[in-house]
Amino acid sequence: MSRPDHELADIFRQYGSPYRETRKLPLEQLRVMRAIETCRTSALGGYVEECDQCNYRRIAYNSCRNRHCPKCLNTERAKWLHSRQEELLPVEYFHVVFTVPEQIARIAFYNKGTVYGILFRAAAETLLTLARDPRHLGAEIGFFGILHTWGQNLLHHPHVHFVIPGGGLGPDRKWVPGRPGFFLPVRVLSRLFRRLFLQALKQTFRRNQIQFLGEIESLKQQTAFLDYLQPVEESEWVVYAKKPFGGSHQVLDYLGRYTHRVALSNDRILDLSHGQVSFPWRDYRDREKYRSRVMTVSAEEFIRRFLIHTLPAGFRRIRYFGFLASRCRKQQLAVCRQLLAVTATELLPTPAQCRAAVALWHSQPFPACPKCHTGVLIRLRLAAYRWPERPPDSS
């Protein structure tokens, strides 16, 4: 694959230093900038590959492996998808998205770990509660969620994508199939999610676990906080379910679009010149939402928008629930397969799909020489590199 004309790393290298000099940035954002700036450069060390038959040689540099780096995601995505293959079931899969109102997003902006955690828990409890209700499915479901915090314009827009098999384990330990093409009523999901989320947020406030900074500083007092939440207690929260997609093989292709992503990939950067960055975007609130437009912002504003999506250290942006929860996944999936009369091997993709998913560089220690085609490339490691304890100071 050819290198894009412009990369996020180019923007950080050209405009990152003045951006840091004029701001006091959190340590997490400094680390992200440092990682992306040095990714696959000599600063991180690397290795030389030499052909054992001819004089061909090439130098490759190490990746930063930061989860916010667009160049490091393809390998991690392939690993993750490969590990999910044996967990797929021969049923319809549904994609449900939970979004919070703008007023809640403002609080989340200054309390990312806290509010993102509430978003995950409230949305998951909503799905589990309604699925257990005999009036809907009457079964224990399993699913996983992926947090995204951006919109097409790179502004703060936290929401969670859930991927859910269409059916679950009933109280009598039998498989309960869902209605074809239908998962759960969206309006009911939305209102229960709203209630559970606001209950958890108010409880967090009473425990003094919310920081009130910047534009929400005036909400420190309980009366002001509750008055602020009053409009969203009565509004409709956006929860939508997309049409179910095909069989287990299509699920893997679909998941690749949502799992290991960053706010903006390198191939979306259209132009970088005169201190301006241009990228395509779509306004999904517009009737012509599928018509792509071009947004141009200053490099400084672009960096600011990208960095606001830096996740807190240690925050898990992919989480599993129900019978896919880590503590019981292996046993429960075995039960599901038995009830559905299918083995794990029957769910595996074709050999060609497997090769495409796991064609990772480290799994090919002796690739063929691209020059003579008869020799193999022997890897020789360059001098070891030690990552500095701290990224550049922002003061």
C-alpha positions, 0 to 999 in steps of 0.5 A: 500500500502506498504512503498517503500524500499527507499524514497526521505525523507530518502535521505534528512534526511541522506544527506540534512544537509551536502548539506545545509551546503555547499550551500546558497539555496533559501528559497523555496528549503529549505522549500521543504527539510524541508517539505519532511524531516518531512512529516508524522513524529512526528515533524508535530504532528498527532493523535492516533486512538483507537478502541471503542471495543478492546485495538487496537490503532495506531498512525498516523502523519500529512502530510506536504502537500507540492506540491513537496512531493511525499507522499502527492500527492495521496490525492491531485490527488484524490481530483482534479480528483473528481472535474474534473468529472463533466467537462468531455464531451463525445468527443475524448480527445487529449494530446498535448505537447509543449517543448522549446529548450535547449537554452531557457531552460537555460534562464528559469533555472534562470527565472523560474516564468517569462519563465514558464509563457511565456511558458503557455501563448504562447502555449495556445494562439497558440492553441486558435488561430489555433482552431479559424481559419476556415481553421482548426476547426473554433471554441472556444476550452477549455483545461487545461495545466500542467507544468512539468520541468523535464526529465527522468534523472531529468535534467531541461526540461520544457514542458507543457502537454495540455488535449483538448476536440476534438471540440469547440463552433462555432461562431453560438453557435453550437458545431463544432466537430473535425476530428476523430483522428486528432486535429490540424497540429503539424507543424503549431502549432510548428511554431506559438508557436515559433513565439509567445514565442520569441516575448514575451521573447524579450518583457520581455527582453526590460522591464528588467524582465530577470535576467542574472546569471551563464552561461547566464550572458554574454547575458545582452547586447541586441546584445548578447541576440538576437544573442543567440536567432538567432539559435532557431528562425530558428530551429524546436521546438518540439510540438507533439500530442499523439493519442486521448484516449477513453471516459470520464472515460479513461480521468480520469485515463489518467490524473492521470499520469500527474497532481499531479506529482513530478520530481521523485516518491518514487517507482522509487528509486531503491537503496540508499547506500554508498552515491549513489542513483539509479533510472530507466530512459529512453532516449527518443532521443534513438531509443530504448527509451522504454528500461529502464536503471538505472542511479546512481548519488551521493546523493548530485547530486540527491538532486541538480537535484530534487531541481531545479524543485522547483516552485516559491512560488504561481506559478500555475502549472495547468491552464485553458483556453478557455471555461474551463477558471475559469471565464466562465467554469460553463456557457460554459460547460452547453452550451456544454452539451446542444449542445451535448445532455448530462447531467452532471450526465451521465458523472460521473464515475461508483459508483466503480470508484467514491469510488476509487477516493474519498476514502480519509482518511478525508472522513472516520472519523470512519474506522473499527478496523482492529483487532476486525472488530466490533469496530470503530477507534476513533481519538484523536488528539496529541499535536498541532504543530506550523510550524517554521517560517523559515526552517534550515539556509543554511549558 
